[in-house]
Amino acid sequence: MKLPDYEQAVVPRHKVTAYLLSLTHRDGRGKGTFFMRFGFTINNWEQLAHALLRHAADHEVAEVETTSFGTNYVIEGDLVALDGRSPRVRVIWLVATGEQIPTLATAYPLKGTHND
């Protein structure tokens, strides 16, 4: 199964710049270090957003979780990086209760995979 309405999925700028690519965010700095190793930066944040959207289009949903906020869709697979490598990542999309459009919740490297 694909992410429902993935063609309309939203990647908020602040989620990328202040979290996924931040080197100072308490929870995000490890993610920032990871994604920057593959050529993504705050200055080109749109390219990471595009890669995450492509990831949703290219891969199947691995898991669906219902929470009090809505439904989380977990997608795992290779992310097309700027430097030509393809790190394996887990990306979680949230469809909030009462909404239909998926919004990026988080993304991070898959543990136990070789992401050099």
PDB file as gemmi writes it, atoms N, CA and C in Angstrom:
CRYST1    1.000    1.000    1.000  90.00  90.00  90.00 P 1                      
ATOM      1  N   MET A   1       0.834  -1.174   0.000  1.00  0.00           N  
ATOM      2  CA  MET A   1       0.000   0.000   0.000  1.00  0.00           C  
ATOM      3  C   MET A   1       0.885   1.247   0.000  1.00  0.00           C  
ATOM      4  N   LYS A   2       0.507   2.203  -0.812  1.00  0.00           N  
ATOM      5  CA  LYS A   2       1.203   3.494  -0.851  1.00  0.00           C  
ATOM      6  C   LYS A   2       0.615   4.430   0.200  1.00  0.00           C  
ATOM      7  N   LEU A   3       1.365   5.462   0.541  1.00  0.00           N  
ATOM      8  CA  LEU A   3       0.878   6.500   1.435  1.00  0.00           C  
ATOM      9  C   LEU A   3      -0.361   7.125   0.805  1.00  0.00           C  
ATOM     10  N   PRO A   4      -1.488   7.145   1.514  1.00  0.00           N  
ATOM     11  CA  PRO A   4      -2.694   7.752   0.947  1.00  0.00           C  
ATOM     12  C   PRO A   4      -2.457   9.223   0.581  1.00  0.00           C  
ATOM     13  N   ASP A   5      -2.891   9.593  -0.607  1.00  0.00           N  
ATOM     14  CA  ASP A   5      -2.773  10.979  -1.083  1.00  0.00           C  
ATOM     15  C   ASP A   5      -1.339  11.499  -1.044  1.00  0.00           C  
ATOM     16  N   TYR A   6      -0.371  10.614  -1.335  1.00  0.00           N  
ATOM     17  CA  TYR A   6       1.033  11.033  -1.270  1.00  0.00           C  
ATOM     18  C   TYR A   6       1.340  12.168  -2.244  1.00  0.00           C  
ATOM     19  N   GLU A   7       0.547  12.276  -3.309  1.00  0.00           N  
ATOM     20  CA  GLU A   7       0.772  13.354  -4.279  1.00  0.00           C  
ATOM     21  C   GLU A   7       0.533  14.728  -3.652  1.00  0.00           C  
ATOM     22  N   GLN A   8      -0.230  14.770  -2.566  1.00  0.00           N  
ATOM     23  CA  GLN A   8      -0.544  16.032  -1.902  1.00  0.00           C  
ATOM     24  C   GLN A   8       0.206  16.194  -0.575  1.00  0.00           C  
ATOM     25  N   ALA A   9       1.092  15.269  -0.253  1.00  0.00           N  
ATOM     26  CA  ALA A   9       1.803  15.292   1.030  1.00  0.00           C  
ATOM     27  C   ALA A   9       2.550  16.612   1.216  1.00  0.00           C  
ATOM     28  N   VAL A  10       2.656  17.010   2.481  1.00  0.00           N  
ATOM     29  CA  VAL A  10       3.263  18.295   2.832  1.00  0.00           C  
ATOM     30  C   VAL A  10       4.507  18.060   3.688  1.00  0.00           C  
ATOM     31  N   VAL A  11       5.580  18.748   3.329  1.00  0.00           N  
ATOM     32  CA  VAL A  11       6.804  18.754   4.134  1.00  0.00           C  
ATOM     33  C   VAL A  11       7.000  20.191   4.614  1.00  0.00           C  
ATOM     34  N   PRO A  12       6.628  20.490   5.857  1.00  0.00           N  
ATOM     35  CA  PRO A  12       6.765  21.863   6.354  1.00  0.00           C  
ATOM     36  C   PRO A  12       8.230  22.309   6.417  1.00  0.00           C  
ATOM     37  N   ARG A  13       8.475  23.520   5.957  1.00  0.00           N  
ATOM     38  CA  ARG A  13       9.839  24.055   5.955  1.00  0.00           C  
ATOM     39  C   ARG A  13      10.465  23.965   7.343  1.00  0.00           C  
ATOM     40  N   HIS A  14       9.731  24.382   8.374  1.00  0.00           N  
ATOM     41  CA  HIS A  14      10.305  24.392   9.725  1.00  0.00           C  
ATOM     42  C   HIS A  14      10.656  22.987  10.209  1.00  0.00           C  
ATOM     43  N   LYS A  15       9.938  21.973   9.740  1.00  0.00           N  
ATOM     44  CA  LYS A  15      10.246  20.593  10.146  1.00  0.00           C  
ATOM     45  C   LYS A  15      11.620  20.190   9.602  1.00  0.00           C  
ATOM     46  N   VAL A  16      11.945  20.670   8.414  1.00  0.00           N  
ATOM     47  CA  VAL A  16      13.237  20.350   7.807  1.00  0.00           C  
ATOM     48  C   VAL A  16      14.341  21.236   8.376  1.00  0.00           C  
ATOM     49  N   THR A  17      14.122  22.545   8.387  1.00  0.00           N  
ATOM     50  CA  THR A  17      15.203  23.460   8.768  1.00  0.00           C  
ATOM     51  C   THR A  17      15.460  23.513  10.268  1.00  0.00           C  
ATOM     52  N   ALA A  18      14.413  23.415  11.070  1.00  0.00           N  
ATOM     53  CA  ALA A  18      14.584  23.551  12.520  1.00  0.00           C  
ATOM     54  C   ALA A  18      14.666  22.216  13.245  1.00  0.00           C  
ATOM     55  N   TYR A  19      14.521  21.122  12.503  1.00  0.00           N  
ATOM     56  CA  TYR A  19      14.525  19.805  13.148  1.00  0.00           C  
ATOM     57  C   TYR A  19      15.436  18.824  12.409  1.00  0.00           C  
ATOM     58  N   LEU A  20      15.076  18.447  11.185  1.00  0.00           N  
ATOM     59  CA  LEU A  20      15.851  17.416  10.488  1.00  0.00           C  
ATOM     60  C   LEU A  20      17.256  17.865  10.103  1.00  0.00           C  
ATOM     61  N   LEU A  21      17.438  19.151   9.851  1.00  0.00           N  
ATOM     62  CA  LEU A  21      18.765  19.644   9.467  1.00  0.00           C  
ATOM     63  C   LEU A  21      19.404  20.519  10.539  1.00  0.00           C  
ATOM     64  N   SER A  22      18.832  20.515  11.724  1.00  0.00           N  
ATOM     65  CA  SER A  22      19.369  21.327  12.814  1.00  0.00           C  
ATOM     66  C   SER A  22      20.495  20.585  13.535  1.00  0.00           C  
ATOM     67  N   LEU A  23      21.551  21.304  13.801  1.00  0.00           N  
ATOM     68  CA  LEU A  23      22.649  20.734  14.591  1.00  0.00           C  
ATOM     69  C   LEU A  23      22.537  21.122  16.059  1.00  0.00           C  
ATOM     70  N   THR A  24      21.506  21.904  16.395  1.00  0.00           N  
ATOM     71  CA  THR A  24      21.343  22.359  17.773  1.00  0.00           C  
ATOM     72  C   THR A  24      20.055  21.866  18.427  1.00  0.00           C  
ATOM     73  N   HIS A  25      19.114  21.373  17.658  1.00  0.00           N  
ATOM     74  CA  HIS A  25      17.858  20.875  18.229  1.00  0.00           C  
ATOM     75  C   HIS A  25      18.154  19.652  19.092  1.00  0.00           C  
ATOM     76  N   ARG A  26      17.616  19.640  20.283  1.00  0.00           N  
ATOM     77  CA  ARG A  26      17.893  18.557  21.242  1.00  0.00           C  
ATOM     78  C   ARG A  26      17.601  17.175  20.649  1.00  0.00           C  
ATOM     79  N   ASP A  27      16.474  17.023  19.987  1.00  0.00           N  
ATOM     80  CA  ASP A  27      16.110  15.725  19.422  1.00  0.00           C  
ATOM     81  C   ASP A  27      16.544  15.562  17.973  1.00  0.00           C  
ATOM     82  N   GLY A  28      16.784  16.670  17.274  1.00  0.00           N  
ATOM     83  CA  GLY A  28      17.058  16.599  15.853  1.00  0.00           C  
ATOM     84  C   GLY A  28      18.510  16.639  15.441  1.00  0.00           C  
ATOM     85  N   ARG A  29      19.413  17.000  16.358  1.00  0.00           N  
ATOM     86  CA  ARG A  29      20.800  17.225  15.917  1.00  0.00           C  
ATOM     87  C   ARG A  29      21.471  15.987  15.333  1.00  0.00           C  
ATOM     88  N   GLY A  30      21.143  14.812  15.831  1.00  0.00           N  
ATOM     89  CA  GLY A  30      21.695  13.595  15.234  1.00  0.00           C  
ATOM     90  C   GLY A  30      21.183  13.383  13.823  1.00  0.00           C  
ATOM     91  N   LYS A  31      19.932  13.729  13.606  1.00  0.00           N  
ATOM     92  CA  LYS A  31      19.349  13.643  12.269  1.00  0.00           C  
ATOM     93  C   LYS A  31      20.037  14.644  11.346  1.00  0.00           C  
ATOM     94  N   GLY A  32      20.294  15.849  11.881  1.00  0.00           N  
ATOM     95  CA  GLY A  32      20.970  16.863  11.086  1.00  0.00           C  
ATOM     96  C   GLY A  32      22.336  16.397  10.623  1.00  0.00           C  
ATOM     97  N   THR A  33      23.090  15.836  11.531  1.00  0.00           N  
ATOM     98  CA  THR A  33      24.406  15.300  11.177  1.00  0.00           C  
ATOM     99  C   THR A  33      24.275  14.228  10.107  1.00  0.00           C  
ATOM    100  N   PHE A  34      23.307  13.342  10.277  1.00  0.00           N  
ATOM    101  CA  PHE A  34      23.085  12.259   9.319  1.00  0.00           C  
ATOM    102  C   PHE A  34      22.758  12.803   7.930  1.00  0.00           C  
ATOM    103  N   PHE A  35      21.743  13.642   7.813  1.00  0.00           N  
ATOM    104  CA  PHE A  35      21.318  14.115   6.494  1.00  0.00           C  
ATOM    105  C   PHE A  35      22.372  14.997   5.837  1.00  0.00           C  
ATOM    106  N   MET A  36      23.120  15.758   6.621  1.00  0.00           N  
ATOM    107  CA  MET A  36      24.170  16.597   6.047  1.00  0.00           C  
ATOM    108  C   MET A  36      25.302  15.765   5.453  1.00  0.00           C  
ATOM    109  N   ARG A  37      25.521  14.568   5.988  1.00  0.00           N  
ATOM    110  CA  ARG A  37      26.549  13.677   5.420  1.00  0.00           C  
ATOM    111  C   ARG A  37      26.242  13.310   3.977  1.00  0.00           C  
ATOM    112  N   PHE A  38      24.997  13.457   3.568  1.00  0.00           N  
ATOM    113  CA  PHE A  38      24.582  13.071   2.220  1.00  0.00           C  
ATOM    114  C   PHE A  38      24.317  14.280   1.322  1.00  0.00           C  
ATOM    115  N   GLY A  39      24.797  15.458   1.757  1.00  0.00           N  
ATOM    116  CA  GLY A  39      24.745  16.641   0.911  1.00  0.00           C  
ATOM    117  C   GLY A  39      23.594  17.592   1.158  1.00  0.00           C  
ATOM    118  N   PHE A  40      22.699  17.259   2.079  1.00  0.00           N  
ATOM    119  CA  PHE A  40      21.572  18.144   2.371  1.00  0.00           C  
ATOM    120  C   PHE A  40      22.004  19.210   3.383  1.00  0.00           C  
ATOM    121  N   THR A  41      21.561  20.442   3.171  1.00  0.00           N  
ATOM    122  CA  THR A  41      21.879  21.531   4.092  1.00  0.00           C  
ATOM    123  C   THR A  41      20.638  22.398   4.295  1.00  0.00           C  
ATOM    124  N   ILE A  42      20.711  23.274   5.281  1.00  0.00           N  
ATOM    125  CA  ILE A  42      19.603  24.208   5.506  1.00  0.00           C  
ATOM    126  C   ILE A  42      19.412  25.099   4.286  1.00  0.00           C  
ATOM    127  N   ASN A  43      20.504  25.458   3.618  1.00  0.00           N  
ATOM    128  CA  ASN A  43      20.403  26.323   2.436  1.00  0.00           C  
ATOM    129  C   ASN A  43      19.701  25.646   1.266  1.00  0.00           C  
ATOM    130  N   ASN A  44      19.730  24.312   1.218  1.00  0.00           N  
ATOM    131  CA  ASN A  44      19.029  23.600   0.144  1.00  0.00           C  
ATOM    132  C   ASN A  44      17.937  22.690   0.728  1.00  0.00           C  
ATOM    133  N   TRP A  45      17.282  23.160   1.769  1.00  0.00           N  
ATOM    134  CA  TRP A  45      16.293  22.354   2.489  1.00  0.00           C  
ATOM    135  C   TRP A  45      15.221  21.785   1.566  1.00  0.00           C  
ATOM    136  N   GLU A  46      14.895  22.524   0.483  1.00  0.00           N  
ATOM    137  CA  GLU A  46      13.865  22.054  -0.439  1.00  0.00           C  
ATOM    138  C   GLU A  46      14.258  20.731  -1.086  1.00  0.00           C  
ATOM    139  N   GLN A  47      15.561  20.510  -1.254  1.00  0.00           N  
ATOM    140  CA  GLN A  47      16.006  19.264  -1.876  1.00  0.00           C  
ATOM    141  C   GLN A  47      15.780  18.071  -0.951  1.00  0.00           C  
ATOM    142  N   LEU A  48      15.948  18.261   0.353  1.00  0.00           N  
ATOM    143  CA  LEU A  48      15.613  17.182   1.283  1.00  0.00           C  
ATOM    144  C   LEU A  48      14.104  16.969   1.288  1.00  0.00           C  
ATOM    145  N   ALA A  49      13.336  18.047   1.278  1.00  0.00           N  
ATOM    146  CA  ALA A  49      11.876  17.920   1.230  1.00  0.00           C  
ATOM    147  C   ALA A  49      11.454  17.132  -0.010  1.00  0.00           C  
ATOM    148  N   HIS A  50      12.038  17.449  -1.146  1.00  0.00           N  
ATOM    149  CA  HIS A  50      11.719  16.741  -2.389  1.00  0.00           C  
ATOM    150  C   HIS A  50      12.116  15.272  -2.297  1.00  0.00           C  
ATOM    151  N   ALA A  51      13.284  14.992  -1.731  1.00  0.00           N  
ATOM    152  CA  ALA A  51      13.735  13.600  -1.588  1.00  0.00           C  
ATOM    153  C   ALA A  51      12.793  12.809  -0.681  1.00  0.00           C  
ATOM    154  N   LEU A  52      12.278  13.446   0.366  1.00  0.00           N  
ATOM    155  CA  LEU A  52      11.338  12.768   1.268  1.00  0.00           C  
ATOM    156  C   LEU A  52      10.011  12.494   0.568  1.00  0.00           C  
ATOM    157  N   LEU A  53       9.560  13.428  -0.261  1.00  0.00           N  
ATOM    158  CA  LEU A  53       8.337  13.205  -1.033  1.00  0.00           C  
ATOM    159  C   LEU A  53       8.533  12.082  -2.046  1.00  0.00           C  
ATOM    160  N   ARG A  54       9.691  12.059  -2.677  1.00  0.00           N  
ATOM    161  CA  ARG A  54       9.988  10.984  -3.632  1.00  0.00           C  
ATOM    162  C   ARG A  54      10.048   9.637  -2.914  1.00  0.00           C  
ATOM    163  N   HIS A  55      10.614   9.629  -1.718  1.00  0.00           N  
ATOM    164  CA  HIS A  55      10.683   8.419  -0.898  1.00  0.00           C  
ATOM    165  C   HIS A  55       9.275   7.870  -0.672  1.00  0.00           C  
ATOM    166  N   ALA A  56       8.328   8.756  -0.367  1.00  0.00           N  
ATOM    167  CA  ALA A  56       6.938   8.333  -0.152  1.00  0.00           C  
ATOM    168  C   ALA A  56       6.330   7.759  -1.427  1.00  0.00           C  
ATOM    169  N   ALA A  57       6.679   8.331  -2.561  1.00  0.00           N  
ATOM    170  CA  ALA A  57       6.145   7.854  -3.836  1.00  0.00           C  
ATOM    171  C   ALA A  57       6.769   6.526  -4.256  1.00  0.00           C  
ATOM    172  N   ASP A  58       8.035   6.321  -3.899  1.00  0.00           N  
ATOM    173  CA  ASP A  58       8.780   5.143  -4.357  1.00  0.00           C  
ATOM    174  C   ASP A  58       8.571   3.893  -3.519  1.00  0.00           C  
ATOM    175  N   HIS A  59       8.186   4.046  -2.253  1.00  0.00           N  
ATOM    176  CA  HIS A  59       8.149   2.904  -1.336  1.00  0.00           C  
ATOM    177  C   HIS A  59       6.756   2.662  -0.777  1.00  0.00           C  
ATOM    178  N   GLU A  60       6.551   1.439  -0.360  1.00  0.00           N  
ATOM    179  CA  GLU A  60       5.280   1.032   0.236  1.00  0.00           C  
ATOM    180  C   GLU A  60       5.265   1.364   1.730  1.00  0.00           C  
ATOM    181  N   VAL A  61       4.072   1.526   2.265  1.00  0.00           N  
ATOM    182  CA  VAL A  61       3.901   1.712   3.704  1.00  0.00           C  
ATOM    183  C   VAL A  61       4.251   0.403   4.397  1.00  0.00           C  
ATOM    184  N   ALA A  62       5.122   0.470   5.401  1.00  0.00           N  
ATOM    185  CA  ALA A  62       5.549  -0.725   6.136  1.00  0.00           C  
ATOM    186  C   ALA A  62       4.694  -0.966   7.369  1.00  0.00           C  
ATOM    187  N   GLU A  63       4.124   0.107   7.910  1.00  0.00           N  
ATOM    188  CA  GLU A  63       3.376  -0.007   9.161  1.00  0.00           C  
ATOM    189  C   GLU A  63       2.400   1.161   9.263  1.00  0.00           C  
ATOM    190  N   VAL A  64       1.245   0.900   9.865  1.00  0.00           N  
ATOM    191  CA  VAL A  64       0.244   1.937  10.119  1.00  0.00           C  
ATOM    192  C   VAL A  64      -0.043   1.937  11.610  1.00  0.00           C  
ATOM    193  N   GLU A  65       0.019   3.115  12.228  1.00  0.00           N  
ATOM    194  CA  GLU A  65      -0.215   3.250  13.669  1.00  0.00           C  
ATOM    195  C   GLU A  65      -1.279   4.322  13.900  1.00  0.00           C  
ATOM    196  N   THR A  66      -2.295   3.985  14.665  1.00  0.00           N  
ATOM    197  CA  THR A  66      -3.318   4.960  15.018  1.00  0.00           C  
ATOM    198  C   THR A  66      -2.996   5.530  16.391  1.00  0.00           C  
ATOM    199  N   THR A  67      -2.984   6.859  16.478  1.00  0.00           N  
ATOM    200  CA  THR A  67      -2.701   7.544  17.739  1.00  0.00           C  
ATOM    201  C   THR A  67      -3.833   8.528  18.029  1.00  0.00           C  
ATOM    202  N   SER A  68      -3.736   9.207  19.146  1.00  0.00           N  
ATOM    203  CA  SER A  68      -4.741  10.219  19.480  1.00  0.00           C  
ATOM    204  C   SER A  68      -4.660  11.428  18.544  1.00  0.00           C  
ATOM    205  N   PHE A  69      -3.551  11.581  17.823  1.00  0.00           N  
ATOM    206  CA  PHE A  69      -3.377  12.697  16.897  1.00  0.00           C  
ATOM    207  C   PHE A  69      -3.879  12.382  15.498  1.00  0.00           C  
ATOM    208  N   GLY A  70      -3.957  11.098  15.168  1.00  0.00           N  
ATOM    209  CA  GLY A  70      -4.354  10.683  13.829  1.00  0.00           C  
ATOM    210  C   GLY A  70      -3.694   9.366  13.479  1.00  0.00           C  
ATOM    211  N   THR A  71      -3.399   9.181  12.206  1.00  0.00           N  
ATOM    212  CA  THR A  71      -2.806   7.937  11.728  1.00  0.00           C  
ATOM    213  C   THR A  71      -1.399   8.197  11.220  1.00  0.00           C  
ATOM    214  N   ASN A  72      -0.436   7.437  11.751  1.00  0.00           N  
ATOM    215  CA  ASN A  72       0.946   7.506  11.291  1.00  0.00           C  
ATOM    216  C   ASN A  72       1.181   6.413  10.264  1.00  0.00           C  
ATOM    217  N   TYR A  73       1.832   6.795   9.174  1.00  0.00           N  
ATOM    218  CA  TYR A  73       2.220   5.852   8.132  1.00  0.00           C  
ATOM    219  C   TYR A  73       3.741   5.795   8.114  1.00  0.00           C  
ATOM    220  N   VAL A  74       4.283   4.612   8.317  1.00  0.00           N  
ATOM    221  CA  VAL A  74       5.725   4.411   8.384  1.00  0.00           C  
ATOM    222  C   VAL A  74       6.192   3.848   7.045  1.00  0.00           C  
ATOM    223  N   ILE A  75       7.160   4.517   6.448  1.00  0.00           N  
ATOM    224  CA  ILE A  75       7.712   4.084   5.165  1.00  0.00           C  
ATOM    225  C   ILE A  75       9.214   3.914   5.334  1.00  0.00           C  
ATOM    226  N   GLU A  76       9.727   2.772   4.907  1.00  0.00           N  
ATOM    227  CA  GLU A  76      11.157   2.481   5.010  1.00  0.00           C  
ATOM    228  C   GLU A  76      11.718   2.194   3.624  1.00  0.00           C  
ATOM    229  N   GLY A  77      12.938   2.651   3.399  1.00  0.00           N  
ATOM    230  CA  GLY A  77      13.590   2.366   2.126  1.00  0.00           C  
ATOM    231  C   GLY A  77      14.706   3.347   1.857  1.00  0.00           C  
ATOM    232  N   ASP A  78      15.282   3.214   0.673  1.00  0.00           N  
ATOM    233  CA  ASP A  78      16.387   4.071   0.266  1.00  0.00           C  
ATOM    234  C   ASP A  78      15.890   5.474  -0.061  1.00  0.00           C  
ATOM    235  N   LEU A  79      16.663   6.458   0.372  1.00  0.00           N  
ATOM    236  CA  LEU A  79      16.398   7.862   0.074  1.00  0.00           C  
ATOM    237  C   LEU A  79      17.408   8.294  -0.975  1.00  0.00           C  
ATOM    238  N   VAL A  80      16.960   8.909  -2.043  1.00  0.00           N  
ATOM    239  CA  VAL A  80      17.886   9.385  -3.069  1.00  0.00           C  
ATOM    240  C   VAL A  80      18.543  10.661  -2.550  1.00  0.00           C  
ATOM    241  N   ALA A  81      19.853  10.572  -2.286  1.00  0.00           N  
ATOM    242  CA  ALA A  81      20.593  11.698  -1.704  1.00  0.00           C  
ATOM    243  C   ALA A  81      21.269  12.523  -2.793  1.00  0.00           C  
ATOM    244  N   LEU A  82      21.642  13.734  -2.430  1.00  0.00           N  
ATOM    245  CA  LEU A  82      22.274  14.647  -3.380  1.00  0.00           C  
ATOM    246  C   LEU A  82      23.624  14.159  -3.867  1.00  0.00           C  
ATOM    247  N   ASP A  83      24.323  13.421  -3.024  1.00  0.00           N  
ATOM    248  CA  ASP A  83      25.673  12.983  -3.388  1.00  0.00           C  
ATOM    249  C   ASP A  83      25.679  11.655  -4.138  1.00  0.00           C  
ATOM    250  N   GLY A  84      24.513  11.144  -4.499  1.00  0.00           N  
ATOM    251  CA  GLY A  84      24.431   9.906  -5.267  1.00  0.00           C  
ATOM    252  C   GLY A  84      24.276   8.652  -4.438  1.00  0.00           C  
ATOM    253  N   ARG A  85      24.470   8.763  -3.138  1.00  0.00           N  
ATOM    254  CA  ARG A  85      24.278   7.593  -2.288  1.00  0.00           C  
ATOM    255  C   ARG A  85      22.799   7.436  -1.948  1.00  0.00           C  
ATOM    256  N   SER A  86      22.455   6.299  -1.375  1.00  0.00           N  
ATOM    257  CA  SER A  86      21.056   5.998  -1.061  1.00  0.00           C  
ATOM    258  C   SER A  86      20.931   5.444   0.352  1.00  0.00           C  
ATOM    259  N   PRO A  87      20.987   6.315   1.354  1.00  0.00           N  
ATOM    260  CA  PRO A  87      20.860   5.824   2.729  1.00  0.00           C  
ATOM    261  C   PRO A  87      19.460   5.270   2.983  1.00  0.00           C  
ATOM    262  N   ARG A  88      19.402   4.243   3.828  1.00  0.00           N  
ATOM    263  CA  ARG A  88      18.109   3.654   4.198  1.00  0.00           C  
ATOM    264  C   ARG A  88      17.546   4.427   5.382  1.00  0.00           C  
ATOM    265  N   VAL A  89      16.321   4.900   5.207  1.00  0.00           N  
ATOM    266  CA  VAL A  89      15.690   5.715   6.235  1.00  0.00           C  
ATOM    267  C   VAL A  89      14.271   5.238   6.522  1.00  0.00           C  
ATOM    268  N   ARG A  90      13.803   5.631   7.676  1.00  0.00           N  
ATOM    269  CA  ARG A  90      12.393   5.452   8.059  1.00  0.00           C  
ATOM    270  C   ARG A  90      11.785   6.853   8.100  1.00  0.00           C  
ATOM    271  N   VAL A  91      10.686   7.018   7.376  1.00  0.00           N  
ATOM    272  CA  VAL A  91       9.992   8.301   7.325  1.00  0.00           C  
ATOM    273  C   VAL A  91       8.571   8.073   7.822  1.00  0.00           C  
ATOM    274  N   ILE A  92       8.134   8.932   8.729  1.00  0.00           N  
ATOM    275  CA  ILE A  92       6.793   8.806   9.293  1.00  0.00           C  
ATOM    276  C   ILE A  92       5.966  10.011   8.864  1.00  0.00           C  
ATOM    277  N   TRP A  93       4.814   9.705   8.306  1.00  0.00           N  
ATOM    278  CA  TRP A  93       3.860  10.708   7.843  1.00  0.00           C  
ATOM    279  C   TRP A  93       2.627  10.631   8.721  1.00  0.00           C  
ATOM    280  N   LEU A  94       2.083  11.779   9.091  1.00  0.00           N  
ATOM    281  CA  LEU A  94       0.883  11.855   9.912  1.00  0.00           C  
ATOM    282  C   LEU A  94      -0.278  12.386   9.083  1.00  0.00           C  
ATOM    283  N   VAL A  95      -1.379  11.653   9.124  1.00  0.00           N  
ATOM    284  CA  VAL A  95      -2.646  12.184   8.629  1.00  0.00           C  
ATOM    285  C   VAL A  95      -3.452  12.490   9.884  1.00  0.00           C  
ATOM    286  N   ALA A  96      -3.543  13.765  10.210  1.00  0.00           N  
ATOM    287  CA  ALA A  96      -4.188  14.191  11.452  1.00  0.00           C  
ATOM    288  C   ALA A  96      -5.668  13.829  11.440  1.00  0.00           C  
ATOM    289  N   THR A  97      -6.195  13.590  12.615  1.00  0.00           N  
ATOM    290  CA  THR A  97      -7.608  13.274  12.767  1.00  0.00           C  
ATOM    291  C   THR A  97      -8.451  14.351  12.087  1.00  0.00           C  
ATOM    292  N   GLY A  98      -9.370  13.924  11.244  1.00  0.00           N  
ATOM    293  CA  GLY A  98     -10.238  14.851  10.531  1.00  0.00           C  
ATOM    294  C   GLY A  98      -9.635  15.431   9.266  1.00  0.00           C  
ATOM    295  N   GLU A  99      -8.389  15.080   8.963  1.00  0.00           N  
ATOM    296  CA  GLU A  99      -7.697  15.574   7.768  1.00  0.00           C  
ATOM    297  C   GLU A  99      -7.490  14.432   6.780  1.00  0.00           C  
ATOM    298  N   GLN A 100      -7.059  14.777   5.565  1.00  0.00           N  
ATOM    299  CA  GLN A 100      -6.765  13.761   4.557  1.00  0.00           C  
ATOM    300  C   GLN A 100      -5.346  13.866   4.015  1.00  0.00           C  
ATOM    301  N   ILE A 101      -4.711  14.996   4.218  1.00  0.00           N  
ATOM    302  CA  ILE A 101      -3.395  15.250   3.636  1.00  0.00           C  
ATOM    303  C   ILE A 101      -2.299  14.795   4.596  1.00  0.00           C  
ATOM    304  N   PRO A 102      -1.371  13.943   4.132  1.00  0.00           N  
ATOM    305  CA  PRO A 102      -0.256  13.537   4.989  1.00  0.00           C  
ATOM    306  C   PRO A 102       0.747  14.678   5.167  1.00  0.00           C  
ATOM    307  N   THR A 103       1.251  14.799   6.385  1.00  0.00           N  
ATOM    308  CA  THR A 103       2.274  15.784   6.717  1.00  0.00           C  
ATOM    309  C   THR A 103       3.462  15.050   7.328  1.00  0.00           C  
ATOM    310  N   LEU A 104       4.663  15.452   6.940  1.00  0.00           N  
ATOM    311  CA  LEU A 104       5.863  14.827   7.486  1.00  0.00           C  
ATOM    312  C   LEU A 104       5.899  14.972   9.000  1.00  0.00           C  
ATOM    313  N   ALA A 105       6.096  13.859   9.692  1.00  0.00           N  
ATOM    314  CA  ALA A 105       6.259  13.879  11.147  1.00  0.00           C  
ATOM    315  C   ALA A 105       7.736  13.819  11.513  1.00  0.00           C  
ATOM    316  N   THR A 106       8.466  12.868  10.923  1.00  0.00           N  
ATOM    317  CA  THR A 106       9.895  12.737  11.201  1.00  0.00           C  
ATOM    318  C   THR A 106      10.537  11.820  10.167  1.00  0.00           C  
ATOM    319  N   ALA A 107      11.844  11.808  10.168  1.00  0.00           N  
ATOM    320  CA  ALA A 107      12.630  10.912   9.320  1.00  0.00           C  
ATOM    321  C   ALA A 107      13.941  10.648  10.041  1.00  0.00           C  
ATOM    322  N   TYR A 108      14.430   9.424   9.924  1.00  0.00           N  
ATOM    323  CA  TYR A 108      15.694   9.092  10.580  1.00  0.00           C  
ATOM    324  C   TYR A 108      16.291   7.842   9.953  1.00  0.00           C  
ATOM    325  N   PRO A 109      17.600   7.625  10.165  1.00  0.00           N  
ATOM    326  CA  PRO A 109      18.239   6.447   9.577  1.00  0.00           C  
ATOM    327  C   PRO A 109      17.696   5.169  10.193  1.00  0.00           C  
ATOM    328  N   LEU A 110      17.608   4.146   9.372  1.00  0.00           N  
ATOM    329  CA  LEU A 110      17.219   2.835   9.882  1.00  0.00           C  
ATOM    330  C   LEU A 110      18.385   2.238  10.641  1.00  0.00           C  
ATOM    331  N   LYS A 111      18.136   1.784  11.830  1.00  0.00           N  
ATOM    332  CA  LYS A 111      19.187   1.152  12.640  1.00  0.00           C  
ATOM    333  C   LYS A 111      19.575  -0.185  12.014  1.00  0.00           C  
ATOM    334  N   GLY A 112      20.832  -0.519  12.166  1.00  0.00           N  
ATOM    335  CA  GLY A 112      21.310  -1.799  11.677  1.00  0.00           C  
ATOM    336  C   GLY A 112      21.566  -1.840  10.184  1.00  0.00           C  
ATOM    337  N   THR A 113      21.543  -0.674   9.538  1.00  0.00           N  
ATOM    338  CA  THR A 113      21.850  -0.640   8.114  1.00  0.00           C  
ATOM    339  C   THR A 113      23.133   0.136   7.908  1.00  0.00           C  
ATOM    340  N   HIS A 114      23.789  -0.140   6.818  1.00  0.00           N  
ATOM    341  CA  HIS A 114      25.045   0.521   6.492  1.00  0.00           C  
ATOM    342  C   HIS A 114      24.722   1.797   5.729  1.00  0.00           C  
ATOM    343  N   ASN A 115      24.876   2.936   6.362  1.00  0.00           N  
ATOM    344  CA  ASN A 115      24.524   4.221   5.760  1.00  0.00           C  
ATOM    345  C   ASN A 115      25.741   5.117   5.610  1.00  0.00           C  
ATOM    346  N   ASP A 116      26.774   4.612   4.985  1.00  0.00           N  
ATOM    347  CA  ASP A 116      27.981   5.427   4.773  1.00  0.00           C  
ATOM    348  C   ASP A 116      27.947   6.086   3.418  1.00  0.00           C  
TER     349      ASP A 116                                                      
END                                                                             
